[in-house]
Amino acid sequence: MTTNNLIRKLLQLKDLRVVSFVFRSRARELHLFVKPYKNGCRCPQCERRCKIKRISRELRSWRDVCVCGRIVRLLYSPKEIECPTHGRIQEKIPWADKQARITYRLEYLVLVYAQMMTQKSAARLLRMSNSTFSDILHRTITRVRDGHRIRSLTAIGIDEVSYCKGHKYVTVVYDLERSQVVWVGPGKKRKTIDRFFNEILSDYQKKKIEWACCDMSETYIGAIKDHCPNAKLVLDRFHIVKALSNAMDEVRKQEWRKATGAEKKALKGLRWILFKHPVNRTPEDKRILAVIRKSNRRIFRASVLKDEFDLFWHYKSEWAARRFLKTWCTTALKSRLQPIRGFVATLRKHTENIITFIQSRLTNATAEGLNRIIRIIKNRASGFRTVDAFIDLIYLTIGDVDIPAQIPARFRTT
Ligand SMILES: [Zn+2]
């Protein structure tokens, strides 16, 4: 076996031949002068063997994966060929994408490591700077997703996610059926969501959407009404429960402000007990609530209203759910608790879009699950310098395209 062949076998360099090599000890780099493996040059589009038209002297280099901490580079001067169908064109480079400066193998590693660990450690493992790493990641993901068409959507969820201190947001569109993220755009204004509907979806796709789930913000509700003529709007259960819990908590805060020293002591630690779902309360929690029942009627009333509202989500028939809402609202208004009354007003305004839940059983719960993953991504990076880096990672981890799988199979080795 020749040395060149040995290097090729050791480094598992498929589809190419090692012509010669240089080891640069100072830079700790191995430079391999290579040639696409089989004789002759191939057209990048039809893979046909074609005549060489021009031999260029320009030596291009592609970075490959590190071996024992040494950087490996492939060097080659691509030739210009003439294809009977595609005309004059640069020959196909089997180990890398057209414009790429790194091999498919390295691209694959960057994608896989980015899913597994922080970018900092990944960059260190691959012996590159953080900025090079995120640059490669961005370019690869953009290339793979370029021209990608979203598959038919029937149920979508729209939500906003913050990604940086200082209230920076991205709008995320979920495919609730397949629990994937189909689109992410910077910002949370109408402009952002309009871009999704106008640029990404065709009119036909918009008509096919049957259900849309979002929070109570007018921006998203308005956009769904304008763009999806056949979609039934379902307000997200999670956001409604949160609004009610916040109203209840507002009552607690009001009472806390009014309370004297001894009373404050009794109210301490109450917040978490009130927020808990009734089934999750311990006997100790129940004892504390029984005391509150006697000592502070207002807080107790608010908590009972909150617990009662939970029944709504279990109704199977629409008219019964409607009747329940009506009675609940009347009782809630009679409670004379201002924050709860505010919640009733919101509820009445959106009744129709809340009732749709009974039929669809649709919540952004899948989306909330995905949201948790997004939070993990965010925490792992401890803040992103650019919005692009954040969007890249969302697409990579829970996007609708399996990005690493788009790298040709024979280069997918770790
Ligand atoms: Zn061709």
Residues whose N, C-alpha, C, O or C-beta is under 5 A from the ligand:
A	BS01	ZN	C43 Q45 C46 C83 T85 H86
